């Protein structure tokens, strides 16, 4: 049996989140001869026990996709993590330990404070992100990876708005959109993490309007990326 810890944070309703993780991972491993059991570590990361003929391959597959938390990051390395806090002068990312990304280390995302940059790109807590450690790990200073920055700029230049949401399943998000009568106003939803998604608006749809419509129906924090060509 292999036991691995994945960089998937468990928050909000634990049972619902664990059930969603279990279904997602079972689907990803359905072609392999393994069984997987999900538990939660004391620091709220996802622990997967994998047993079966393909357990080694399955473990490596999940680690490649989700990453593993690390307590000792190394300079120059890239890690997967989650946004833990958005403050005026920094964004804190949890990769297994907390890493600060200062405003001055986000200049490639435009001018402004960390909070203004976060608002510009629809950043919310628990959004899965990829970061690079910049200097002495004891200082835990980082920056968003080029891959991550490129994704946000693609969203920004897409010509249509996006709405980010956390702490919700994809089916719950779709149900809220349908209930408000806005299904015709969006292209669909993109999965960003297990409980994190982006609503892709049509060119004529106003992202802040979608937030206003569904905000009372979902347990989520919502962010908006205003698209511009």
SVG drawing of the C-alpha trace seen along z (x, -y; Angstrom):
<svg xmlns="http://www.w3.org/2000/svg" viewBox="-34 -51 53 57">
<polyline fill="none" stroke="black" stroke-width="0.4" points="0.0,0.0 1.2,-3.5 0.2,-6.5 0.7,-9.9 -0.3,-13.5 -1.6,-15.7 -1.6,-19.4 -5.4,-19.5 -6.7,-21.6 -9.8,-20.5 -11.9,-23.4 -15.5,-24.3 -17.8,-21.3 -15.3,-18.5 -17.7,-15.6 -18.8,-17.2 -15.2,-18.1 -13.8,-14.6 -16.7,-13.0 -16.0,-15.2 -12.2,-14.4 -13.0,-10.7 -15.2,-10.8 -12.7,-12.8 -9.7,-10.6 -11.7,-7.4 -12.6,-8.7 -9.0,-9.6 -7.8,-6.2 -10.7,-4.2 -8.5,-2.6 -6.0,-1.3 -6.0,1.8 -6.1,-0.2 -8.4,-1.2 -8.0,-4.6 -9.1,-5.8 -9.2,-9.5 -8.5,-10.9 -7.5,-14.4 -4.3,-15.3 -4.1,-17.4 -3.1,-20.4 -6.0,-19.9 -4.2,-18.3 -5.6,-15.3 -4.1,-11.9 -4.6,-9.1 -4.0,-5.4 -3.6,-3.5 -3.6,0.3 -3.5,2.6 -1.4,3.8 -0.9,0.3 -0.4,-1.6 3.0,-2.9 1.9,-4.3 -1.3,-5.7 0.7,-7.4 3.0,-9.0 0.1,-10.1 -1.7,-11.9 1.5,-13.5 2.3,-14.9 -1.2,-16.3 -1.7,-17.8 1.8,-18.1 2.6,-17.4 2.9,-19.9 6.5,-20.8 7.8,-22.3 11.3,-23.0 11.0,-24.7 14.2,-25.2 15.2,-28.4 14.3,-28.3 11.9,-25.4 8.3,-25.6 5.5,-24.4 1.8,-23.9 -0.2,-25.5 -3.3,-27.5 -3.8,-31.2 -4.1,-31.4 -4.5,-35.2 -4.8,-38.4 -3.4,-41.4 -2.7,-45.0 1.0,-44.4 1.3,-40.7 -0.4,-37.5 0.3,-34.4 0.4,-31.0 0.3,-27.7 2.5,-25.1 2.8,-23.1 4.4,-26.1 3.4,-29.8 5.2,-31.8 4.8,-35.5 4.5,-37.1 5.1,-40.8 3.6,-43.5 7.0,-44.3 7.4,-40.7 4.2,-40.8 5.1,-43.7 4.6,-41.4 0.9,-41.4 0.7,-45.2 0.8,-48.1 -0.9,-48.4 -1.0,-46.8 -1.2,-43.1 -4.9,-43.5 -5.5,-45.4 -3.6,-42.8 -5.6,-40.0 -8.9,-41.8 -7.7,-42.3 -7.2,-38.6 -10.1,-37.2 -7.8,-35.8 -9.6,-34.4 -8.7,-32.3 -8.0,-28.6 -7.5,-29.2 -4.9,-26.7 -1.7,-28.4 1.8,-27.7 4.7,-29.6 8.5,-29.8 10.7,-30.3 12.9,-33.4 15.6,-33.5 16.8,-32.1 14.0,-29.7 14.2,-30.8 12.7,-34.1 10.0,-32.3 9.7,-34.9 8.2,-33.8 6.6,-34.9 3.9,-33.4 5.4,-31.1 5.5,-32.2 3.0,-29.4 0.6,-30.8 1.0,-34.4 0.5,-33.4 -2.8,-31.7 -4.1,-34.9 -3.0,-37.1 -4.8,-34.7 -8.0,-35.2 -7.5,-38.9 -7.1,-39.2 -9.8,-36.7 -12.4,-39.2 -14.9,-37.9 -15.3,-37.9 -14.6,-35.1 -15.9,-34.5 -13.9,-32.5 -15.6,-30.5 -14.3,-28.4 -15.9,-26.0 -18.4,-24.6 -18.9,-21.6 -19.2,-22.0 -22.8,-20.7 -23.8,-23.1 -22.3,-26.0 -24.2,-25.0 -27.4,-24.6 -27.0,-28.2 -26.4,-29.6 -29.5,-27.7 -31.6,-28.9 -30.9,-32.5 -31.7,-32.1 -28.2,-32.9 -27.3,-29.6 -27.7,-31.2 -25.3,-33.9 -22.2,-31.7 -20.1,-29.4 -19.7,-27.0 -17.5,-26.3 -13.9,-25.4 -12.5,-23.2 -9.5,-25.0 -9.3,-22.6 -11.5,-20.1 -13.8,-22.7 -12.6,-25.7 -14.0,-26.7 -14.3,-29.5 -17.5,-30.6 -16.7,-31.6 -19.1,-34.4 -20.2,-35.1 -18.8,-38.3 -22.0,-40.2 -22.3,-39.0 -21.1,-41.2 -19.1,-39.2 -20.0,-41.4 -23.7,-40.9 -23.2,-37.1 -21.6,-37.6 -24.6,-39.7 -27.0,-37.1 -25.5,-34.0 -23.8,-35.4 -26.7,-34.8 -27.1,-31.2 -23.6,-29.9 -21.3,-29.4 -18.4,-30.8 -16.0,-33.7 -16.3,-35.0 -13.7,-36.9 -14.1,-38.5 -11.6,-38.9 -12.8,-41.6 -11.8,-40.4 -10.4,-42.9 -9.2,-42.4"/>
</svg>
